[in-house]
Amino acid sequence: MQVLPIASGKGGVGKSLVAANLSVALAQAGKRVYLVDLDLGASNLHLLLGISGIKKGLGTYLCNPDTSFESIILDTEYSGLKFIPGDAEIPGLANVKKSQKKELLKRLLSLETDFLIMDLGAGSSSTVLDFFLSSQRGLLVTAPTLTATLNAYLFLKNAVFRILFSVLNKKSPALEYLEKLRSDGNSMQKVYIPKLLENIKERDPEGFEKYRQRQKGFHPQLILNMLDDPADSKKAGKIRRSCKEYLDIEMEHLGIIYRDHLQDIALSSRLPIIVYKPNSVLSQAIYRSADKLLQQPENIEEVFFPEDYDETFQAAEIEADVDFETKINDMEALLHSGALTRGDLIETIKTQQYEISTLKKENQLLKGKLVKAITSGFKL
C-alpha cells in the first residue's frame, strides 16, 4: 500500500481538488484506492465526488463508541474507489485526542488497498503534521503566490520540529532546550534550523542521530497548482532550494496544474474534473501526476539520487510550457468555432488582470511588513 497524505500550508490552493481527482485517476488505472477526508472540522470532500446525504463518517466513529469503522466506508460510483467521509457537523473535531489519532491511523493503515489517500486540513496543526508524517513521501499542494509558497516552506519547517519532538527522549536536555524555545512562539518561528540542529547534537548526540535517521528518508512531493503562466513553475524551485538549504529536505516535483474555470463548472455538476472533461489541460495534468505515482518504486531510497530529483523539477518546467501552449491552442479553437465569443475572451482576460492586480497589492503589503520586521531586528 502506498500512503499518500495530501496537505497544504494554507487553504484555497486546490488541495481537495487534487486529492479527489488523483483518487479517481488511480482507480481508473485499475488500482484499489481509499480516499479519506481528514480535514476534520471542515469536511467537504464528498462534494467533489458528487456524494450527498452523508449520515455518518469519521466524526461519528471517533465520538460514538458504538459505530464500527467498517460502517463509515462508502462505495463510490467509480470502480475501485472507496470513500471515508469526515463529518463537518461535529464541533471541535479538528482537535482529536492523541489516543483517537493513533487508533484512527492504525485503522487506516490496516486497510487492504493499493493507495491510501488522505486529504488533510490546511495549515500546520499537530494533527495535520502527524498524519502527514505517517508517510515518508507526503504530497504538499501549493500555488505560485508569495503567501502560498511561504506557507508551504513553513509547513515543512513545522514538520521538522514535529520530527524532532517525536524522536527525542523525555529526559533529554535537547528536548528541554526545544521546549524552552516553544514557550516563546517568536523564537520558534525565527529559529535557524541548521544552528538549532548543532545545538541539538551538542546536547544529545544520540537523539540527534535518531533525528537524522528519521529525517533521512523524508522526501515530500510537491504539486504546484493554479498556474497562470509558464514562468510560475519556477516558484517551485525556490521552495526546493529553501528546503534543501535550511531544512536539509530534498523534494520531488510531482507536477504542475494550470488554473481552469472548468473546475467550477465540474463542481457545480457534482463531478470530478477528470470525469467532466477528461481531455482538459487540468485533467491531463492530474493523469500525468497519477502516472508518476504508479511508476514510483516501493523504496525510493534504493533508486533515487540527487540528480533524479533535479529531473523532476526540470520536467515540471517543460510540462508548464507544453500545457500553456495547449491551453492557448484550445482557446483559439473555441474562438474560431464560435463556442467562445470575443466577449468571453475579454471577460477572461479582465478577470486574470484583476487577480494579478490583487496579487501585486498583496506582495507589496508583505514586502512592507518584511522591511519593517528587518528594520526592527536591526534596532534590537
N, C-alpha and C positions, 0 to 999 in steps of 0.2 A: 504493500500500500504506500502510495506517495501522499504525504501530508502537506497540504498547501494552505496555510493560514494567509489571508489577504488583509492587509492593513493600510492605513494612510495617516500621515502626520496631521491632517486636517480634513474636515468634511468638505463635500462639494467637488471632489476631484474624480468622481466616477468609479469609486471602489466597488460598489454593489453591482454596477453595470458589468464590470469586468468579471466579478465572481459568478454572476448568473449566466452570462454568455459563454464563459470558458467552460462551465459545467456542462452546458448543453452541447457545446462543440466536442468535448471529450466523450460524452455519452453517444453522440452521433458517430464517433470513431469506433464504437463498439466496446467502450470501457464501462465498467461499473463505477458509478460516481455517487457519492453522498455530498449534498450541499447543505451546509448548516448555517443558519442565521444566528451568529453570535454577537450581533450588535444589540446586546441586551439592554432593554430600556428604550430602544428606538427601532424596533424591528419593522422593516417594510420590504424585505427581500422578496416576499411572496408576490408582491405586486408586479415585479419584473418577470415573474414566471406565469402571471395570469391566474394565480390561485386566490380565491376569496372564501369567505365564510370559515376561516380557521377557528376552531373552538379551543384547541389546546396546543401547547408547544413546550419549549424548554422552561418557560416561566412556570407552567403548570407542574412540570416534572420536579423542578427544584423546590417549589413551595408546597407541594402536596405529596406526602409520602405514599399515598395510595395509587399514584399514577405510575404506570410502568414505562420504562424507556421505549419499549417497542411500540407502545400505543401512540406515541407522538411522531413516529416516522411515517411520512406520506409518500405515496406513489405519485408520479407526475405523468403528464401526457407524453413525456419524452422517454422512450425506451432506454433503460439502463440508469436513469437518473432518479434518485430518491431525495426527498427534501425534509429537513427538520426545521420547523419554524421556531421563532424565538419568543414571541408574545410581548407586545409592547404595552399591554394593558395592566401589567403588574408593577406598581410603583417601587422604586429602589432596586430593581432587578439588576441594574448595571453594577452594583456593588455586592457581588456574591461573596459568600464566606469562603475562606481558604479551603475548608473541607468540601464544600459544594463544588468548588472549582476543580479540585483533584478528582473527585468522584465523576464529574462530568467528563473531564479529559480522559479518564480511564475508560469510560463507556464509549467515547468516540473512537479512541484508538483500538478498541476491540472489535470494531465493525469489520465485516468481511467485504472489502471493496478494493478497487484499483486506485481510486483517488478519493481522498477526504478533503473537501474544500470548505474552509471556514471563513465566512465573511465577518470580520471583526468590527468593533466600533471604531469610530475615528478618534484620534488623539493617542496619548501615551499613558493611560491609566495602568495600574499594576495588573489588572485583569487582562487587558488587551495585550500587554507585553508578555505575560505568562503564556497565553495561547499562541502568540506569535513565535515565541521561543520553543514551542513544542516541536518545531521543525527547524532543522539547520538551514533550510532554504525557503523561508517565508517570502511572500511576494508583497512588495511595497508599491502602491499606486500613488502617483503624484502628477502634478500639472506643471507647465513651464513657468508659471508666475513666481515672483520672488518669494511671496509668503509660503506657497506650496512647497517649493524646493527647500526653503529654510526649515520648514516643519518636517520634511522628510528626513533631513540630516539630523535634526533634534530627536526625532523618533528613534533613530538608530543609536544616537548617543545615550538616550534613556535605556535602550536595550543593553548597552554595555554596562551601565550601572546596575541594571537588574541581574545580569550575569554575575557581576562582582558580589552583590549581596547574597546571591544564592550559593556561591561556592566557598565563601569564607566561613571559617569556624566561628561559633558564637562567642568564644573567648579570645578570638584573635585581636591583637592590637590594631591590625589593619582595619578590622570591622569597626572598632571604636573610633578610629580616625574617620571612616566614612560616615558613621552615624553623627559625628560632630559636624561634618560638612552638611549633612542633610538637615540638621536642625536649623541651618541658615540657608533658606532657599536660594538666595542670591549667590552664595558661594558655590552651590551645586551647579547652577546654570553657567557660571563664569569659569569653572574649573577647566584647566588644560589637561586633557586626558593623558598624553604621554608623561607629563610631570607627575600626575596622580599615580600612574602605574609604577613609576620609580619609587614613590613613597610607599606604595603597597608592597613592592618587592623587598624594600629595606625593612619593613615592619613584620612581614610574614612571607618569607620565601616559598614555603610550602603552599600557602594559599594562592600566591601569585602563579605558581606553576599549574595549579588546578584551573585557574582562570585561563591561562594560556592554552591549555589543552581543550577546554570547553569552547573558547573563542576561536581556536584554530579552524574548526570545522564549520563555523558560522559564515555562510555565504548567501546573504539575502539576494533576491532577484528584484528587478525594477521594471515597471511599466510606466512609460511617460504618456499620459493621456491628455486630451483636449488641445492638441497642436493646431495652430492656425497657419504655420509657415515652416518650411524645412529647417530654417535656422533655429527654431525652437528645440530641435533634437539635441543641440549642443549643450543645453542646460543639464542633460543627464550626465555629461562628462564632468561638469562642475561638482555635482553631488558625489560622483565617484571619487574624484580627486580629494575632496574634503574628507570623505570616509576613510580613504586609504592613508592620507597624511596624518589625520588627527585621531582616528579610531582604530587604525590598522585593520580595517574591514575591506575585503575585496568583494565587489558586487558583480553580478551577471545581469546584462540587459536582456530582458525577455521581449521587448518590442515597444513600438510607438503606436498611438491611436490618434487620428485626427478628430476634431470636433465635427459633429454631424447632426443637423437638425432632424434627420430621420429618426434619431433615437427618441425624440419627444413624441413623434407620431407612433412609433412602435410601442412606447409605454402606454399611450392612450388607447392603443389597440390591445393591450394586455398580452403582448408578445415580446420575447427577446428579439433584439435587432437582427441576430443571425437567422432567425426564423422568418421575421417580417420581410427582410431584404438581404438575403444571403450574399448577393453579389455587390453590395455596397462596399465602399472603401473601409468603413468601420468594421463591418463583418469580416472582411478578408484579413484585416489586422488581427482580429480575435482568432480566426482559424490559424493564422501563421504562428501566433503565440502558443496555441494548443498543440500544434505540430512540434514545436520546440520542446514542450513538456513531455510529449510522447517519445521523443528521441533521447531524452536525458538518461544517462546511466544511473543505476541504483546507487553507486558510490562515486560521487563526483570527484572525491579526493584522489582516486586511483588514476583518473584520466585527464583531469583538468589542470592546466598550467597557467601562469600569469598571461601568456600570450593568447590563450583561449578566451579569457575574459576580455582582452583587448578586442578580439574579433567580434564579440557580441555587441560591443558599443559601435564599432565600425559598421557592422551590418545594420544596426538600427538607423544610423545616419543615411545609409543608402536607401533603406526602406522608406524613410521620410521623404526623400527626393522622388522615389518612384510613386508613392501613394499620392503625393501632391500633384504630380503630373496627371495621374489617373483622375483625381478629383476635378482638376481643371477641364480635362477632356470630357468628363461626364457632364459638367455644367454647360460646356459648349454644345454637346449633343442635345441636351434638353432645350437649350435656347433655340437651336436650329429646327428642332422637331415641333416647337410651339408649346411643349409641355411646361416650359419655364419662360415666363414673359420677361421682357426687359424691366418691367416694374418689380417683379420678384427679385431679379438680379440686383437692382438698385437698392431694394429694401435689405437684402442680404449684406451688401457692402456697407450700408448705413449702420446696420447692427454691429458688424465687425469693427467699424470705426469707433462706435460708442464704447464697445468693450475695450478696445485699445486705449482710448482716452481715459477710461476708468482705471485701467492698469497703470498708466503713466502717473496719474494722480496718486495712486496707492504707493508706487515706487518712490515718488518724491516725498511722501509722508514718512515712509520708512527710512529713507536716506537722512531726512531731517532728524529723526529720532536717533539714528546711529551716530550722526555728528554730535548731537547733544550728549549722548552717552559717552562717546570718546573724550569729548571736552571735559566732562565731569570726572572721568577717570584720570585725566592728566592733572586736574586740580587736586584730586586726592593724593 
